Amino acid sequence: MTPTRGNEEIEGRTYKDYAYSPVPVSSLTAVNGTPPVRESVELDTRNSSLRANGHSVAEDMTEEGSKRVQFLAAAAASLSVLATGVTMGWTSPVLPLLEKNGGPLGSKITSEQSSWIGSLMALSPIVGSFVAGYLGERLGRKRALLSCVVPFLIGWILVASAGHIAQLYVARLIFGLALSVVFTILPMYCGEIAEMSIRGALGSFLQLFIVIGFLYAYSIGPFVSYTVFWILCGIIPIIFFFSFIMMPESPYFLLGQGRRDEAIASLAKLRSKSKAAVQKEADEIQAILDEAFKNQVSISDLFKVKANFKALLHTCALVSFQQFTGINVVLFYMQNIFMAAGGAVPTDVAPIIIGVVQVLASAVTPVVVDRSGRRMLLVISGIGETVSLCALGLYFYLKEVQHADDVVEQISWLPTVSLVIFIATYCLGWGPLPWAVMGEMFDPNVKAKASGITVSVCWFLAFLLTKFVSNLQEALGNYVNFWLFAGFCFVSILYTVFLLPETKGKTLQQIQDELNGVTSTASVENGLKK
């Protein structure tokens, strides 16, 4: 069941089933040099109609338009993931407060209770990602994404009125439902509204906006009261709602529902063109959707078809290595790490430094990814993570086991420098690229189902790590945790070099051929055989 040339055309134009970090792909005509017959017939008919009404077809075809609305719509939608980053980063300044004096709870919480607060948000998406995908298909991308405001607000109300630790547990679980919607729907929406030339840029907004959310939480939390902090966090999803509600729905969804007039209006607004000028693009999308609907497959095809199964193994391996870098542990317990390190940088300031590094690295990543292969960036990222985590583990080994106070004092700068390098290299490769590769490997008919499985694996591991890493830390010490993560990062380098296929510059057919063990044709990039 290797994809046909027709499926390759679909892969070249649609983003209907993509999830996470979309990447630019080749155009419909670039695959075989000719547009679909249906498109040419409909275009001829439409051209005659336009001439009859006194419009110039050439003028419509050359109408330049603007990409501004597409950027605005993607940015407004991405405020939802900024709200997610704020919610995830909330634990960093709040957990030390709750462990110290209990805050609004009245009594101090234990490290075990702290680990539950930090980890429960990652539990809901294990199932929630499938529910979110269903909502996206039934309600539309826009309304499904807007619905995340409900669990966000419920969660912050529970945080605001918390008088018992159980209430915070429930709040974190509900926040996880909002996270499920955002991570599943946002990449679909951004990919479906974007022109091909900016699809990769809009897809990178997820990584950029979530780290802006972390920085927001790190910068405010340590310096305000518990009450002021939740108010400033809870206002973000409200801002998202009123910003995004004015934006157009995905034209892919509207055409899939048979709402052509609304789809034409949406495309015209997104492209800043007249309705006549976007008719051809609407016809292309409709042809893609018609073909895709004819070839729907079951989830069993993920496991029966060799290429699909191998692609699923690779994407699950990628998100597993992503989690085993320890990134969520570092982000959830940022301030606790710096308090344990006792370095020269104040514990209130150090997470802000890390947040700035995240934002800067995430802003650079889209440019780097467009110029380099996936494997190269993953290897560079893995090397940086391995070295920085080894150094961080060494610091805690000298501090906790050797009690080399003189040496520790001389290298008090090491925790901050190590975490800066770790975060920067993570944002370069293992942060965004697993999602990009996931968007490239699967046939469109199984992509949504494969994405749901991959996302569930990702957040299941995130839950296990954030919940039980504190137990390992108490039993074995901080240095063991960091060295374990460093070991996984080193293994990720070997996996990338020896097992992971390169996807940059290859068509879907070439990728599927390689996964099937068939000799691939020459890469479309640089004339090299891959």
N, C-alpha and C positions, 0 to 999 in steps of 0.2 A: 504493500500500500504506500509506495513512495509517492510523494505529491506530484501531481501532473503539472504540465506547463501552465494550465489554467489556474491551478492553485498558486503557482508562483506569481502569477499576475495579481491574484488577490493579495498575497503577502506584500507585494510591491506597493499597494495603494491604501489598504485599509488598516485601521487601528482598532477595529471593533473589539477584538478579544485581547488586546495587549493589556498587560498589567505591569506597572512600575517602570520608571526610567525609560520612556520610549526613545528610540533611536531613529535617525533618518534612514529611509530605505529607498530603493530605486523606484522610479516612476513606472506607470503602467506600460507606456510605450517603450521604455528602456529594456524591457524583458525580451520582447520579440519583434519590436520595430513597428507594429501595427496596432491600432486601437480596435476594440471589439466592434463587430459588425453592427450590433444593435445600436451602439453609440453613434456610428456614422449615419445610420438611417434616421435616427431621431434628430441628429444635428442638422441633416439636410432639410428635414421637415420644418424644424424650428427656424432655420435660416430663411426659408421661403416665407414663413410667417413674419419674420422680422422685416424682410424687404418690403412685404406688402404694407407694413405699418410705417414705412419710411425710415427705419433704423438701419444703420450701417453695421453689418456683421463684423467688419474689420475693426470698427471703433470699439464694439463690445469686446472683441477678443484681445485688443491691446489696452483695454482700460487697466491702469496700473493699480489702483486701490491703495491700501495701506495695511500694515501688520499691527498697528497700534492697538486696535480693539482686541486682537488675539492675545497680545501681551497683557492687556488690562484684565481680560477675562481669566487668563491663567493665574495672574497674580491675585485676583480676588478669590478665586477658587483655592489657591494655595494658602490663604489665610487660615483655612481649616487645618492644614498640617502645621502651621505656626501655633495654632491653639493646642495641637497635639504635643508639640515640642515643649510648650509651656507646662502642660500637664505632666509630662514625663520628667522635666527638670525640676518640678515642684518639690520632689523628694529630697534633692540635694541640700537645700538650706533648712527644710522643715524637720527632717528626721533627727539631726543633731539636737534641735530644740526639744523635740518630744522625748528624746532619750535623756536629756539633761534635767528638765523640770516638768515634762508632761504637757506643757502649753495649755490649751483649752480642755484637755482630758483630765487635768487635775492631778494625775499621778504619772510618774515616769514609765515609759514603755521599755521592754526588754529588747535585746538585739534580735531575738527570735521574732517578736512582733514587728520590729522594724523591717525585717526581711520580708514578711508577708505584705506589708504596705508597699514595699518596693517592687514586689514581683507580681502581685495579683492583676495589675493592669495588663500584663502580657498573657494572662490566662484566657480571657474572653475571646481574643481574635482567633484562637484555635478553631472555634466553631463559627465565630462571628464573620469571618471572611467569606464563608459560603453564603451566609444570609445576606451580607452586603452585596455580593454579586447578583443574587436574585432580585434585590431591591433595585439595583441599577438597571436590570433588564425590564422590570415591571413598571417602575415609576419614572424612569429616565435618569440620566446622569445628574442633571441639575437638582431635581427634587430629592433624589437619594442622598446627594452630598449635603444639601440643606438640612436633611433630617438628622445629621450628626449633632446639630445644635441641641436637640432634645436631651440625649444622654450627657452631653457636656454640662448643660445647665443643671440637670438633676444631680450630677456628680458634685458640682461646686456648691449647691445648696446643702448637700450632705456634709461636705467638708466644713462649710460655714457653721453648721449647727451641731457639729460632732461633740458629743459628751462622753462617748465610749469608743474604744478602739474598734469594735465591730462595725461601727458606722463608717469609719475610714476604710475598712475592708470592702464594704459594699460600694462605697464611692469609687474605689479604684477599679472594681470589677465593671462598674457602669462606664467609667472612662475608657475601659478596654473595648466596649461596644462602639464608642465613637471612633476610636482608633481603627477598628475593623472597617468602618465605612470609609474613612479618609484614605487609608492605604489601598483599598480596593478600587474605589471610584475615581479618585483624583487623577491617577495616571491615565485612566480610560478617557476622561473628559478632556484633559490637556492634549492627548494624542489625537482625539477626534475633531477638535476645533482648529488644529494647527495646519498651516501649509507645510509642505514637505521641507522647505528650506529652513524652517525654525522649529521643526518637531523635536529635535534633540534639545534645543535650548529650553523650550517649554517643559519638556520632560524632566530636566534637571532642577526645576523649581522645587520639587518635593524635598530633595536633599538640602537645598539652600534654605528653604523656609523653616524646616524643622530645626535646623541648628540655630537659626535666628530665634526661634522659640526657646531653645535651651539658654541662649545668651540672655534673653529677656528675664528668665527665671533666676539665673545666676546673678544677674546685676541688681535685681530688686530684692529678692528674698532675704538676704542677710541683713538688710538695712531698714526693714519695715516690720511692723507687727504682724502677727498671724492673720488678724482680720484684714488689714490693709492689703496683705499679700494675696489672699484669696479673691478679694474684690478686683484687684488689678489683673489677676489671672482669668477670672470669670468674665471680664468684659471683652476679651479677645474673641470668643465665639460669637458674641452679639455683633461685634464689628464685622466679622466674617459674613454673618447672615445678611445684614443690610447692604453690604458691598456686593455680595454675589447674587442676590435676588434679582438685580437689574441686568444680569448678564444673560446671553442667549443660551438655549439648550443645544446640545450636540446635534448637528445635522444628521449624523449617522443614525442616532436613535429615532429622530423624527421621520426620516425616510423609511426606516425599518418598520415604523408603525403606520405607514401609508399616509403620513401628514406632509405631503409634498409642499404645499403652499407655505406652511410654517418653516419647513426645512430651507426653502428658497429664501425666506425672509431672514432666517438665522445666518445662512451663508453670506447674504448680501451685507448684513451688519458686521460679521466677523471680517470679511474681506474689504469692507469699505468700498463696495462696488454697487452698481445697479443690479436689480434682480435679473435683467436680461443677460448680464455679463457672467453670472454664476450658474446659468442653466447647464452649461456643458459639464462643469464639475459635479453638479447634482446628478446628471445622467451617469457619470462615471461611478459615483458612489452607489447609485441605485443598482447598476449592473453588478458591482462587486457584492452587494448585499444579496441580490437575487441568486447569484452563483453560490454564495456561502450557505444560504438557507437550503439549497438543494443537496448539500453534502454534510449535513449535521451527523455527528458520530456520537457514540456512547462513551462513557468513561472507561469502559473495558479496552477501548482502542489504545489507551495510554500504555497498557501493559502487553497487548497482543502484538502491536507493531514495533519492530525492533528500534527504529529511529526514535519513535515517541518515548519508548521506555528508557533508552540511553539518555535522551535529552532530559527526562524527568530525574534520572539518577544524577546527572551533572548539575541541574539547578538545585536539587535538594542538597547536594554536596557543597555547592557554593554558599547557600544560606547557612548551612551548618558551620562551615569554616568562618563565615561572617560572625556568627554568634560566639564561636569559640575563640575569637580574638579577645573576648571579654569586654566588648564595647559597652554593652548595656550595664554591666557591673560597674564600669568606670563612670558612666553617666549618672546612674541612679545614686551611687554612693560617693560622688565626687568630693564633697566637703569632708566626709568621714575619712577618706584616703589622705587628704592633706592634714587633717588633725592627727591621724596616726603617724604620719611622716614627721610632723613637727619641724618642717623646714623653715627656711628664712623668709619665704613669701607668706604673708598673712593668709589664713585659711578662708577669709571672706573674699580676698582678692584673687587667689589662685584659680578658682573656677571661672571667674570672669575672663582671665587670660586664656584659659582653655576654650571658652565660648567664642572669643574673638578669633582664635586660631581655626576653629571649626567653620566659622562663617567665611573667613578668607580662603581657606582651602577648598570649601565647597563651591565658592564663586569661581575659582580657577579651574576646577575639575572638568567642566564641560568643554573648555578650550583644549585641554590636554587630551581628553578622550577622543576628540575629533581628529587629532594628529597622530595618535599612537594606537597600537593594537591592544586588545583587552588583556591578553596574557602578559605583555610587557609591564603594563601598569599594575596588574595583580602581583607579579613577582616583586617589583619595586616596593609596593605597599607591604607585602609580606615580610620583606627584609627589614624595612623600617620598623614594623611592629615587633618583630622578633628581637631586634637589638634594643629597642626602648623598653620592652617588658623585661628582658634579662637585666638591664641596668636597674630598673625599678625593684625587681626581686632582689638584686644584690644589695641595694640600699637597706631594704627591710631585713635581710639576712644579717648584715653588719649591726643593725640596730637591735633586733630582737633576739638573735642567737649569740653573736659574738660580743655584744654589748661594747662595741668599739666606739665609745662616745667621742673620743678625739677625732677619729676618722669621720664619723657621722656628722660632726659639726663642720668639718672642712668641706664636706660634699652636701651640705644642706640644700643646695640649689638643684641637686640631681632629680628629686621627684617632679618638680615643675618642668624641667627641661625634658625629662623622659616622657611625661604625659603630653607635652606639646608636640614632640616628634611622633608619638603614637597616634594622637588625634589627627595630625596633618597627613600622615601616610595612610591612615584608615580612610579619610575622606577622599584621598587620591584614587584608591582602588577598591578595597573590600567593602566600603560603604555603598557606593552607587552601582558598581559594575555587576554584581550578581543579578540585579533587577534588569539591567540592560541586556545581559546575555539571555536571561529568561525570555525577554521579548523577541529574541532573534532565532531561537532554536526550534520552536514548535510550529506545526502547521496551524493555521488560524482556526480550524475546526475543533482543536483540542486545547487551544491556548488558555481559554478561560478556566477550564477544568484543571489543567496542569498548574496554573497560577494559584488556584485555590489550595491545592495540595501543598505546593511549595511554601506559600505564606503560612499555612498552618504549621508546617514543620519548623519554620523560622521562629514563630512566636511560642511554640511549645518548648523549644530549646531556650529561648529567652526567659521563659518562666522558670524552668529548672535552674538555670544559672543564677538568676537574680534571687531566687528563693534560697538555694542551698549553698551559695558561695560563702555566706557568712558562717555557716556551720563548718565548712572547710577551713575558713580563716581562724576560727576559734580552736579547732582541733590541731591544725598543722602550722598556722602562721600565715601572715600576709605574703611572705616571700614565696611560699609554695604555690599559692594561687597564681601569682604573676609568672612564675616559671612554668607552670602547667599551660597557661595561655600562650606563653612564648613557644612551648613545644608544639602546640597546635598550629601556630602561625608558621613554624618551620615546615611542618608537614604540608600545610597549604601551598608552600612554595614548590615542593616536590610534586604535589598533585597538579599544579598549574603547568609545570614544565613537562611532565611525562604523560598526563592523561587528558587534560582539558583541551579540546579543539579550539583553534582561533576562529572567530566568527566575523571579524572586521573585514570588509571588502568582499564578502561572499554572499551569493544569493541564497534564498531558502533552499533551492534545489541542491546547491553545492553542499550546504550544511547537512541536509538530510542524506545525501549520498555518502558523505563522510561518516555519519552516524551508522549508516547501513553497511559500512565496510566496502563501499563501491568506490573505485578510483574517481576522484573528483576532477571536474574540468578546471581549466586555468582560472585563477582568481581574476575578478574584474578589476583588481587594483594593482597597479604597477606591473602588470603582465607577468606576475610570479605564480608558480604553481604552489598550492598550499597542501 
